[in-house]
Structures are given as C-alpha cells and as structure tokens.
Amino acid sequence: MMGKSRVDIKERLLKEIQSLPETEALKMLKLIHFLKEEILDKEKQGNEESQLFWESFGSWKDERPPEDIIREIYESRKSTSREIHL
C-alpha cells in the first residue's frame, strides 16, 4: 500500500465493497465503523489525554524564599499522635 495516493486507496476500497453481496457489504460497513470509532478514535483520544498529562508538568512558581517552602514541607510531614487499634 505504500506509495498509493489517498484517491487510489479509496477507489480500491470502493471496488472491493461494490463486489460484495449487500449483506456482506453491510458487515464490512459495520466493521469499518467499529474500527474507526472504537479503535482509531480511542487511540487519538488516548494520545490527546497523554499529551495533556505531560503538559501538566512544569516548573514550580512560588514567590516565597526556598527556606519557607522547605519549612512548610517539613511541617506538613510531621506525624500525628493517633491511636491505632488492631
């Protein structure tokens, strides 16, 4: 299929489908629809979601000095004295 133009591919696909009996052509239509909707579109959607995920990473912007940020991190990690019952 490499080197074939989009028009050539469409014409070959149309010839293949036209040569089928109507019931078989309907099955092919359902199969093509399934491939397009359930596989190809989901791959595209997955790629878009992955892209959004990776774009969410970036540098941290904060006006506070580093010492204040570090102090806040340490303070938030202090253990609490809670009773644990087994």
Secondary structure, DSSP 8 states (H G I E B T S, - for coil): -TT--HHHHHHHHHHHHHTS-HHHHHHHHHHHHHIIIIIIHHHHHHHHHHHHHHHT------SS-HHHHHHHHHHHT---------
